[in-house]
């Protein structure tokens, strides 16, 4: 839907994912969207260079989130949320509403 506007389908996926989850990392995104890791990493780097995203390390993982100082942040977030509402329900459930662990499992805790 937005891939024609941004000329990249990964940008669309990343922006909609971030509008729902606030932060993401490249490997998690590639698994979520059943996509190759390299294009996701390149897109994240491009969005960071453009100032839309910022990254930081959580342990050894580089995590990306919205840059609160980006001048058009509210408009981009509103556009991503609106585009998400027009996705078919099966795509919403498959790619965007998956439950992910927010913290590591306690050592010794049974599965």
N, C-alpha and C positions, 0 to 999 in steps of 0.2 A: 504494500500500500504506500509506504513512505519511501521505498527503495528508489523510486523514480525521482523523488525530490532530492534525496541525498546521494543518488547514483551508486548506492551500495546497500545490499540487503542486510549486511551485518550491522551497519549503523542503526537501521530500523530495529533490529532485534535487541541490540544492546541498549538503546534508549528506552524501549518499552520495558525491558527487564529491569533497568535501573529505576524507572518510574514506579515500579511495584516493590522492589527489594532494597532500594537505597544504595547497596554496594554489591560488587561482583568481582570475580577474578577470572582470568582467561581460561584456565582449565575447566572450571565449573561451567562457564558459558559454552565451551566447545562440547562438553558432555550433554548439557541441557538441550542444545540445538542439534546434536548429532552432526557436528561440523568439524572441520580440520582446525587444529590449534593455531597454525601460522596466520591465516587470514584474520582470525579473531584478535590475535596479539597485535598485528599491524593496524587494525582498525582502532583498537584501544589506544595505541601509541599516537595515532593520528588525531584522535579526539582529545588526547591529553595535550599534544602540541598546539592544538587549536584553542585550548583554554577551557573547553567545556567540561572536562573531567580532571580530577587530580588523583594521584595514586600515593599509596603509603604501604609500608610493609607490616604485615601481621605475621610474626614469626618469619618464615622464609617465603611467604606468599605475598605477591604484589596485588593489592586490592585497589579497585577503582571505585570512585564515587563522584557525585556531582560537585563541580567547583562552585561554591556559594558566591564567589565574586564575579562569575560570568554575567555580563550585562543582560543577556536574553534568556537567562535560565528559566524564569517562570513561564515564558512563552514556549520554550522547547519542551518543558515538562508537561504543560497543558496539551501540546500537540501530541506527544507520545501517549498520554493517558487517553486522549480522544481516539487515537488510532487503535489502541488496545481494545477499546469498547466495540470496535467494528470487526475485530477478528472473529472467526467462527469459534464456537465454544470448544470444539475438540482440540483446536490449536491452543487456545487459552489454557485448557487443563493439561495438555501434554507438555508444553514448554514453559509456561509462566507461573503455574500454581503448584508446582512440585514442592514438596516439603523437604527442606534441606536442614541439616544439623547446623545450629548456630554456634555450638561450642564443642570441644572434643569430649569424647566419652571418658568417664572417670576410669582411672587405672584399676584393673581387676573386676570391673563391673561386668556381669554376664550379659551376653547378647540377647 
